Amino acid sequence: MPLDRTSPKSPTIDVGFAWFPARDGRAQGTIVAIEGGPGYPTTGDTSRTQYQAMLGPLQAHRNLLLYDLRGTGRSQALNCPGLSAYSGQASGPAFAQAVGACGTMLNDTWQYSDGTPVQAADLFGTANAARDLDTVLHRLGQGKVDLYGDSYGSWFAQAFASRYPAALRSVVLDATYEVLGLDPWYTSTVTSARTAFDRTCERSPACPRTHTWAVVQKLADRLRTAPVTGTTPGPNGRAVSETVTVTTLVDIVNNAASDPGIYKALGAAAQAAVSGDDQPLLRLAAQSVAPGESLPESYSRGLYFAVACTDYPQLFSMTSGPEQRRRQLAHGIDQEPPGVFEPFRVPEWLAVDAYTNAYDACLDWPAPTHPADPPITATPPMVPPTVPVLLLSGDLDLLTPPQGGRTVAAQIGPSARFVEITGVTHVTAMPDTRWPGLNACGASLYRRFIDDPKALPRLDTSCSRTTPPIPVLGSYPLTLDDAAPAIPAPGDQSSPTTLRAAQVGVSVVGDAITRSRYVTGQTDTGLRGGTWTCTTGTPAVTFTFNSVGWVTDATVSGTATWNQDTGTVSAALTVSPTNGQPLATIHAAWNTLATRTPATVHGDAGGKTLNATLPVP
């Protein structure tokens, strides 16, 4: 492809893709998938596996084209060493300089045929990427295709659909946001967070109403006075030193957009911290790594900013010089109402990791040198009524909140249908290997839509209201006496202490299941000591616990098995006081895919029968 489509002297760049023909040899059409970021390669191993799982039985009679947008993967991936090597918070003046150096490098990389340098920093935007894909589809001889895009891939898909509707049989926009009228302040994230955390708590029987957004505000006030510092189990299971500041909390809240584990733990961890117990918050912070620290090697940081600094609206003018941009940004911050990001102050919120929102990251990016090339030039309706468009959104998605999807649906026109899925975070149809079963509804809706796009108005979306709620933690008890007791069932003879021991034992297993989604190995340290190991099979995961501390004065040992396909959990545990005889021997069972159904616990404590229930941990 020509790098600069406005010049006949342009050098070329390669674009690449992966092609999977229909398995039965009789293709009924082609699905084109586009990954998000921007910066992720669609052909990457993880993305490929997730797309194929999302298609499921559709692969029998449909081709799959995984296409890398220019600047990613097989399509001239942009590599900026300064960004890859950058350590520390991905925002602020030093990081903006690293981003600017990346743009300068792009301007020095290619030459026209006459030897003059190509100012390429503004040539990797969405419009050029859409032109590339249209050319590829023509060269491959494809008819009308079914286009799927998630996150930024859905932003790209809006642009492509508005420019090349004749190439499309259907479009699915998963976790989408506005191309037209995008708010450069991204205030919808924090306004959505205020309701999403409360909503998640309301759906979970263990969550006290004090663990709502109000406790996040209390924690922000405390961190503003003094950060929290300490040692905690890291993602590799070994102790790390961790410091939690207000900026850390901003990143954690933003990370909840795609991490159900934050919804599960933040309220309880915040309440513990404001009460003087910092360990749960420290561990959550070490577990919830900001995007800039956790991006895979295949991700193109350079492409992310080549798009963000070219296509996304900024809080300053990209045609101005760097110093004037800084003055414009400072003026905008001064004019912004101080409470808009409550409980965070405006500068605190704008310090978020730039790979979430690039508020100040483009301050030093080179000014554009080519004519303005917006992703979409059409006015609503953006897509003709002959092209059905399904929009999917999780109601807990803070990165691309549902209200943005509704706006896009209205901009697309009468052929669009918006579906909000309860209890789901960012991207609804691609399976999440860390949280099996969570995106089953999105994948089901996607497959049924592709089978018959014209039937979109009649598509049964009832599953969007039945996703199992995230089991929000009620508390992080410090001692056994602080633990909420299990609820006695008929035949129970146990004491309140035994019922609390049952809660502690089940909590250790539930915590290990959650932690296994984040730790890099098969061994982890318990919240308050001890160790556990897991052996991953297909589909079962087996856990072995060795004196694991959920509270400071009791430990849990034993085994548990979790079937990731069915969600069933079975545990055999012994709960003992520190340096004492066992309190109880318990057997517990529950289902991670049926979190409305309580866990059951039975066993023996000093010859007395334990028979109880408690919320799924």
N, C-alpha and C positions, 0 to 999 in steps of 0.2 A: 504494500500500500504506500502511496505518497505520504511522507511525514507532513508536509505542508501542502494541503490540497489547493491552496490559492496560487501556487507557483509551478510552472512547467519545469523549472530547474530543480525541483525538490528531490532530495535523496529519498530512498524508500526505507520502510521498516517492515519487518515480518509480523504477521498476525497468525496465531495458531489456535487449534481447537482439538477436541477429542470427539470421535464419531463412534457411536454404538448402534449398529443396525438392529432392526426389529428381530427378536430372537426366533420368531416363527418363519422368517424369510418373506413375509407378505405384509410389508409396511402399509399402514393406513394413514401415515402422515409422520411429521417430524416435530419433536418437542425441542425447543431451544432454551437452555437455562443460562442465566447470567448471575454471577456471584456478586456480593456486596463489598462493603468497605467504606469508600472505594479503595482497592488495593489487593483484595484477595483474588487469586487465580481460580477461575471456575473449574479448571482441570486438576486442581490440587487433590491429593489422595483423600483427605477428609471430606471435601466438598463432593467429589465424585461419588464416594460411598453414600453420602446423605442424599444426593439427588437420585441415585438409583433406588435407594430404599423408599424415597418419597413416591417414585413412579410405581414401584411394586409390579403388579400384574400388567400395567400399561406397557412395560418393556417387551411383552410378547409380540405386540402388533404395532409399535411405534418406534421410529428411530429416535435417538437422543443425541443432540449436538451440544456439547459443553464448550462454550466459546469464551476465550480470554479476551477481555477488552484491552485495547492498546495500552501499553505500560504495565501489564500484569502477565505473570506466567509465561506462556509461550509466545506472547505478543510484545516483544521488545520490553521486557520487564525493566523498570527503572530502578536502579540501585544507587542510592546516595549513601556512601560510607559514613559520612558524618552523622546522619540520622540513625543509622543502624548501630553506631557505637555510642550514641548519646545516652548518658545515664542521668538519673534524677528526674524531677518532675517535668513532664512534657508540656510546659507552658512557661511564660515569662520571657524576659529579654534574651537570655542566652539561648533558649530553645528557638526563638524567632530568628536569631542569627544563623543557627544551624539549618533551619528551613530555607532561609534566604540563600545560603550557600548552595543548597540543593538546586534551587531554581537557576542560579548563576551557572552551575555545572551543566544543566540541560542546555543553556544558551551557548555553551562552548563545546558541545559534543558532536554536532553534525555540521556539514557544509553543503551549500548549494553547488551545482555543477560548475559554477564560475569561481568557486573557492571562498565565497563570503560565508560567514557563519550563519546558521539557522537559529533564530531566536525561538527556541522550541518550548520555553517554559509555559506558553499558553496554547500549545498545539495538542495536548493530551486530554482535552475536555470532552464532555459528553457528546456534543454535536459531531465531532470528528469520529468518535467511537461508533456512533450510530451509522455514519456513512460507511465505515469499514464493514460493519455487519451486513448492511444491505448489499454491498459488493460481494461479500463472501456467499451469501444466500443465492445470489444470481449465478456465481461461478459454480456452485455446487448443484445448480439446477433444481433447487427446491421450489415447491409450490407454496401454498399458504401454510405457515407454521404456527404452532402453539407456543407463545413466548411466555416464559416464567422468569420473574426477577424477584429477588429478596433483598430487602434493605436498600442500599444504593443500587443494586441490580434492578429494583422496582422503579427507582428514580430514572435510571437509564431507560427502562422499558416504557415509561411515560413518553420520554423524548422520542424513542424509536417509533412508538405507535402513532404519535402525532405527525411524524414525518413520512412514515412508510406504511400506512394502514393497509394498502393493497397486498402487502406481504404476509398479512396475519389472518389466521383462522380464529384465534382467540388470544387473550392476554390474562395472566394472573399476576397481580401486584401484591406481594406478601410483605407486610411491615413497611408500608410506603409512607411517603411524606411529600409535601408540596414542592413541585418545581416552580410553579407560578405562585408568587406571593409568600415565599418562605421567609419566616421571621429570623433575622440574623441574631436576635437575642435568645432564641430557642426557649422562651419562657414556658412553653407547654410542658417541658420536662418537669420542672419543679411544681407547677400547678397540678400535673397528673400525679406526681409522687405523693402529694398531700392526701389525695383521695385513695390512691392505689394501696398504700400501706394500711390505711384504715380499713379499706374494703377487704384486704387479705386477712386482717385480724378478725373482722366480723364473721368471716366464713369458717374460721377455725375454732373448734370448741375449747381448746386449751388456752387460747389467747385472751388475757384480761384486757379490758378496754383501756387500761392505762398504757398499753403497749401500742399506741397509735403514733401519729405524726408528732404529737405533743412531746413524747419522750425524746424524739430526735432533736427537738428544739432545746430541751434541757441539756442534752449532751453537747450540742453546739456551744451553748453558753459556758459549760464547764471547760471544753477544749480551748475556747477562746481565752480563758483565764490561764490554763496550764495544760499543755499537751500531756498525753499518757504515754509513758515509756516503760518497757519491761521485756522479759524473755518469754517466748511462747513457742509452741510447736509450729514449724513452718511447713510449707507444701511438701517438703521432702521427708517429713516426719521427725526431723531433728530440730533442736532448739535454735531459734533465731532471735536477734534483738529487733524490736519493733517500736516505732514511735507513731502515735496517732495524733494528728493535728486536725484543725478545721478543714484544711484542704483534703486530708485523707478521708474525712467524713463526706465531703462533697463527691469525691471519686466513688466511695462505697455506694452512696445513694444513686449516682448515675449508673454504676455497674449493675444495680438491680434490674435495669432495663432488660438484661438477658440472663440474669442469674436468679432463679427461684430461691437459692440458698440464702440470699441476702434478705428476701422477704421472710424467710423462715426464722432467721436468727437475729436480725438487727434490733428489733424491739426489745427482746429479752437482754441482749448484750448491752444496749444503751441503758436500760433500767438498772442492770447490775453495775455499770460503770458510774452512774450518778449516785449509786448507793455505796460506792467504795470498792467494788470487786471488778478489777480491770481485766482479768484474764480472758473472759469471753470476747471482749472487744478487741484485745490485742490479737487473739487468734483469728478472729474474723477479718481483721485488717491484713494480716499476713496471708490469709487465704484469698482475699478479694483483691488480686493484683490489678492495677490500672492497665488499660489496654496498651499503652506505650511500653510497658514492661513485659508483656506476655504475647506479643505478636509473633507468629511463626516465621521461620526463615523465608518461606515462600511469599510472604506478604510484602508488597511494594509500598514502603513508606513514601518514596518519592512520588508515586502515582497518586497517593492519597492527597498530598498537598498540591500536585499539579491540577487536580480536579477542584479541591476545596478553594484554592486561591484563584481559580479561573471562573468557576461556575457558581459557587455558593455566594450569597450576599454577605458582605462584610460590614463591620461597624465603622468602616472608614472607606475612602475611595482608593481603589487599586491603581487608578491613573495618577495619584499623587505620589510624591516622594516619601521615603520612610519617615522623616521627621514630621512632615505634615500629617501623615497617617497617625502618628503617635499623638499629636495634638487633637486630631479628630476623635480618636478613641477616648482620650482623657475627657474631652468635652462631652461625649456621649455618656460616659460613666457618670459624670457630674449631673447630667440632666435626667438620668434614669431614676424613677422613684425608689427611695432607699429600701422599701419593704417588698419589692417585686419578687425577690428570691428568698424571702423569709423561710426558715430561720437564719439564712445566710445573708451576709452583706454582699453588695454587688461585686466588689473586687474579689471576695472569697469565692463566689460562684464562678466568676470568669477565670479563675486559676485552675479549673478542671483540666484533666488530661486532654491535650489537644486532639488526640485520636478519638475522643468522644465529640467534642465541639471545638473547632479551631478559632476561638475568639480572638486571640492576639498572635497566632502562629504565622499569619501571612504578612505581618508588618514589614518584613524585609524581602518578600518575594518580588522578583522583577516585575516592573509594570508591563502590561500587555503591549505588544507591538503590532499585532495583527488586528484587522477589523473585528469588532464585537461579534461573537458567535454564540448566542444564547442557545441552551439546549432545546427550548421550545419557542417557536415563533408564531404558532397558531394561537387563536383565542378560543375559549370554550364555546361549544363542545369540542374537545380535542380529538375525539375519535368518532368516526362515522357510526351510525346505529347498527350497521351490519357486522360490526366486530364486538362480540360479547367480552366484557371485562369483569373478572371476579377480583374483588379486593378483600384481603384477609388481614385481620389485626387482632392481637392479643390485648385484653383489657388491662394487663399489667405492664405493657410495653411503655417505658418512659422515653426511650430514644426516638421512636417514631409513634407517638401516641395515637389512639384511635381517632381523635378529632381531626388530625391531619388526614387520615385515610378518608374520612367522611367528606372533607373539603375536596380531595382529589376526585372522589366519586362524582361529586356534583360538577366538577370541571370537565370530567371525561364526557359526561352526557348520559342520555337515557339508556344506553346499552350496558351501563355499569351497575353492579350490585355490591354493596358493602356488607361484610359479615364480621361482627366482633365476637371473638371467642373468649369466654370467661376463664379466668385463672391461668392464662398463658402469657408469657413474656415475648421478647423480640423474636420474630420469625415463627410462623405457626405451622407450616406444612413440612419443613425439613426435620426429620427425626433428630432428637438431641440424645446422643449416646450417654450423656451424663444423667439425664432424667428420662429414662425409658417410659414410653406411653404418654408423655405429656402432650405431644403434638399429634396424637392419633386422629383427632377430629379434623385438624387442618389438612392432613394428608388424605383423609377420606373425602372431604369436600373437593379437594383438588382433583382427585382421580375421577369422581363422578362428573365434575364439570367438564373435564377433557373428553370423557366419553360422549357427551352431548352438550356442547356449549350453548346451542340455541335454546336449551331447556333451562337456562340460568334463572329466569324468573320463577320457575317451579322447583328449584333445587331445595331439598329438605335440609335445613340448617339446624335442626333441633339439637344435634350434638354440641353445638356451640354454647349451650347453657348447662351442660352436664359434666364438664371437666372436673376431675377430683380436686378439691381445694388443697392448696399448699398447707401442710401441717405446721402452723406457726407455733414456735416454742412458747410455753407459758412462762417459763423462768429459767434462769441458771442458778439453782440453789447452791448456797455455799456449804451448808451442812445438811445432814440427813433430816434434821428437824425442820429445815426450810423447804424440803421437797413436798410437793402436793401429793397427798395420798391417793392411791388407786381407789376406785369406787367399789365397795363390797358388793358381791353378787350372792344369790341364794346359796346357802351352805357354807358361807365364809365364817371361819372362827378366828381369824388372825387379829393381831393388835394393830393400832394405828402406826406403830413403828414398822411393822411388817409391810403394811400397805405403802408406806413411804419407800421402803426398800424395793418393793416391786416397781414403783415409779422410777427409781434410780437405775435398776437393772435394765428396764426397757429403754430408758433414755440413752444408756451407753450404746445399745445396739443401733437405735435410730441415729445417733450421732455418728457412729462408724459408717453406716450406709451413706449418710450425707458426705462425710469426709472422704470416702472412697472415690467420690466424683472429682476430687480436687488434688489429692496427694499423688505425687509422681511415682511412688513405689508401692509396695505391698505391705509396708509396716508403718505404723503411726504411733505417736504418743498420745495418751489420753489427755483430756482437758486438764485434769489435775493429777497426772502421773499415771504410771503403768503403761503397758503397750498392747497393741493388737495387731494381728496380721490378717491378710485376706488372700485367699486363693481363688482366682477368677477362672470359672469354667464356662461352658455354654449349655444352658443360660444361667447356671447357678453360681453364686459367689458365696464362699464359705469363710466365716470370720472366727478367729480364735482370740479370746480375751484373757489377758494375764494381769490381774490386780489393777484394772483400769479405774481411775478416779473420776467420777462425775461430781462428787462432793468431796470435802476435805477429810471426812471422818469415816468413810466406808469405801470399799473397793468391789469391783465386779469381775468375776472370772467365768469362763464357760465358752460355749460355741453358739453360732447362729448361721442359718442358711437363708439366702435371699435369691429367689428366682426372678430375674429381671424381666422375663417375658410375661409371667403371670402376676408378678408383684407380691407373691406370698413370702412371708417371713416366718421362720420357726426358730425359737431360741431356747436353750437350756443353760441356766445361769445360777451361779451362787453369789449371793450378796453378803459381804462380811464387814463388820466394823474394823477399823484400823487396829491391828494387833489384837484381834479378838476372834471368838468362835463365829461360825456362819450365822447370819441372821435368818436367812431363808434360802431355800432351793426352789427355783421357779421355772416354769415352762410358759412361754409366751408365744402368741401368734397374732399376725395382722397382715394387712395387704396394702402395699404402697400405692396401688392403683385404685383403692377403694377407701380413701381416707375419711369418708363420712362414717364408716363402720368402725366401732371401737376395737382396740386390741383386747384380747382376752389373756388373763394370767391365772394360772393355778399352780399349786405346789404345797410345800410343807414348811412350817416354821416352829421348831420345837415340839413337834407332834401335833400341831394345830393346822387345820386345813386352810389354805389360802385359795380363794376363788373370787376374782375381781375383774373389772374392766377399767380401761383408761383410754384417753384419746390416742390416736396413732401418733407416734413420736416423730 
